[in-house]
Structure formats: structure tokens, C-alpha cells
Amino acid sequence: MISPSVRRDQLLQRQAFLLHRIDRIGSELDTHDAKDFEEMATEREADEVLEDLGMSAQHELRMIEAALKRIVAGDYGQCTSCGNDIGEDRLDLLPATPFCAPCAARR
């Protein structure tokens, strides 16, 4: 079983990566200078993809923050829905998950 401090370090590393990604996305969105309609349309499509990536990163950051709070509270690794332990394999794949596999499947 991986210790909560190791999981905390994993979550903090992922958090730093996502914050950097969001910063890069913001910079990219600010640097457009298309001159014609076709370029503007292409840039708008790219912007939509970047915005979706940014939203996804922000959602994951909220999940990480919640997981870090659960570590501090001593509840990390327990399903927030049913209270059962979340399997190590699941935490390996989704370290910020608040749900065991059965509860996640029901959602």
C-alpha cells in the first residue's frame, strides 16, 4: 500500500503540471493575430480545444485539492459515497478519485 505522503507528493506534482499547463493555455489564447477570415476560423477552432483542455485541467485541480484535504483529514483512500476503501489499483490510475469503483459506476 502506498503511503498517504507518497500519494500527496504525486498529487502535488500533478497539480504543478496542471497549473503550468493552464498558464501555457492562457498565454496561447492571448497571442493570436490572424489577418484573414480563414486564419481566424482556424484559430477559433484551436481556441475552443484549448479552452476545453483548460476546463478539464481546472476540474482536475479541484479534484486534487479535495484529495489533498482528505489526506490531511485522514480520509484519503476511503470512498466519499459509501465509506469503503478505494482499491490501490484505482488510486494508482486516479489518485484524486473520491469514489470506489462500484460507486463511480453508479454515478
C-alpha positions in Angstrom: 0.0 0.0 0.0 1.3 3.4 -1.0 1.6 5.8 1.9 -0.5 9.0 2.0 2.7 11.1 1.9 3.7 9.5 -1.3 0.2 10.0 -2.7 0.4 13.6 -1.5 3.6 14.1 -3.4 2.1 12.6 -6.6 -0.9 14.9 -6.3 1.3 17.9 -5.8 3.4 17.0 -8.8 0.3 16.7 -10.9 -1.1 19.9 -9.5 2.1 21.8 -10.5 1.9 20.3 -14.0 -1.7 21.3 -14.5 -1.0 24.9 -13.2 1.8 25.2 -15.7 -0.5 23.8 -18.5 -3.2 26.3 -17.6 -0.7 29.1 -17.7 0.6 28.0 -21.2 -3.0 27.7 -22.4 -3.7 31.3 -21.3 -0.6 32.5 -23.0 -1.5 30.8 -26.2 -5.0 32.2 -26.1 -3.6 35.7 -25.7 -1.2 35.5 -28.7 -3.4 35.4 -31.7 -3.0 37.8 -34.6 -4.9 36.3 -37.5 -5.3 38.6 -40.5 -7.9 36.9 -42.7 -11.2 35.1 -42.1 -9.8 31.6 -42.8 -7.0 32.0 -40.3 -9.4 33.5 -37.7 -11.7 30.5 -38.1 -8.8 28.1 -37.7 -7.6 30.0 -34.6 -11.1 29.9 -33.1 -11.3 26.1 -33.5 -7.9 25.8 -31.8 -9.1 28.2 -29.1 -12.1 26.0 -28.4 -9.8 23.0 -28.0 -7.5 24.9 -25.7 -10.4 26.2 -23.6 -11.7 22.6 -23.2 -8.3 21.5 -22.1 -8.2 24.4 -19.6 -11.6 23.5 -18.2 -10.6 19.9 -17.9 -7.4 20.9 -16.1 -9.3 23.2 -13.7 -11.7 20.3 -12.9 -8.8 18.0 -12.2 -7.2 20.7 -10.0 -10.4 20.9 -7.9 -10.3 17.1 -7.5 -6.7 17.3 -6.4 -7.4 20.0 -3.9 -10.2 17.8 -2.4 -7.9 14.8 -2.3 -5.2 16.8 -0.5 -7.8 17.9 2.0 -8.8 14.2 2.5 -5.2 13.3 3.1 -4.9 16.0 5.8 -8.2 14.8 7.4 -7.1 11.2 7.3 -9.9 10.1 5.0 -7.9 9.7 1.8 -8.4 6.3 0.2 -12.0 6.0 1.5 -14.9 6.4 -0.8 -16.8 9.6 0.0 -20.0 8.0 -1.0 -20.1 4.7 0.8 -17.0 4.9 3.1 -15.4 1.7 1.8 -11.7 1.6 0.9 -10.8 2.6 -2.7 -8.6 -0.1 -4.2 -4.9 0.6 -4.7 -5.2 -0.1 -8.4 -7.9 2.5 -8.8 -5.8 5.1 -6.8 -2.8 4.3 -8.9 -4.8 5.2 -12.0 -6.8 8.1 -10.5 -5.1 9.3 -7.3 -7.6 12.2 -6.8 -10.7 10.0 -7.1 -13.1 10.3 -4.3 -15.1 7.2 -5.2 -14.6 3.4 -5.1 -15.2 1.7 -8.5 -18.8 0.5 -7.6 -19.8 4.0 -6.5 -18.2 5.6 -9.5 -20.0 3.2 -11.8 -23.3 4.1 -10.2 -22.7 7.8 -10.8 
